[in-house]
Amino acid sequence: MPIFEYKCCKCNADFEKLVYGDKVIECPACGSSETKKKMSLFGVSGVEKHVHSSGSGGCGSCGKSSCSTC
């Protein structure tokens, strides 16, 4: 099912919405139609490097201090 992530430009709320076709998306928090579709990591293809997580050292999936050696 096509579930997309959005951010409201008016109140900065993040939300997900099940969308079919070219519907106008409204923020569930404030009702504004000033929304932007967010880039989802799940939808990105061709990525070969690890995605960095917050915290000290490395990407979180290993104990190395740099992902360039993964």
N, C-alpha and C positions, 0 to 999 in steps of 0.2 A: 504494500500500500504506500502511496506517495505522502509520507509525512515530512514536512519541511520545518526548519528552524527559522524563526523571525526575531527581529528586534524592533521595538517601537521607537520611532524617532521623537515622539513627544514625551513619553514618560520613562523611556529606557528599559522597559520590561522585556525580558526574553521569554519566548513561548514557542510551542510547537503547534502545528496545525495540519490536519489531514486535508489536502487540497486536490480537487479534480478540476482541470481546465484552467481558464484565466479568470478566476474569481478575485474580487477586491478583498484583501485580507484586512480585518479589523483587529486591533489589540483587545484581548479579553479583559485587560485591567482598566483601560481608559476609554475604549471604543474608537480610538483614532484610526484612520485609514492610512496614516503616514508611517508605513512599516517597510522594512528592508529584509530581504531574504539573507540569512547568514550562510557562510560557507561551512559545510559539514565535512568533517574529516572522513566520515564513512563514504561520502560521495566522491572523494578525490582518488583518482587512479594514477598509477605509474610512480607512486612514491616508494622509493627503495630504502631511504634512511629512516631511522627511528624518530618519532616525534618527541621533542624534549618536554619533560614534565618539570614542574617547579620543585625546587629543593636543591640540595647541594650535590654537585658532581653527577655527571652522566645523564642518561636519559631515563633512568629508573628501571629499565629492564635488565640491566647488568650492573656490575660494580665498578666499571671503568670510569675514569674521570673525563674522558672525551669520547664522543660518538664517532669520531673520525676513524677510530680503530675497530669499530664494531663490524 
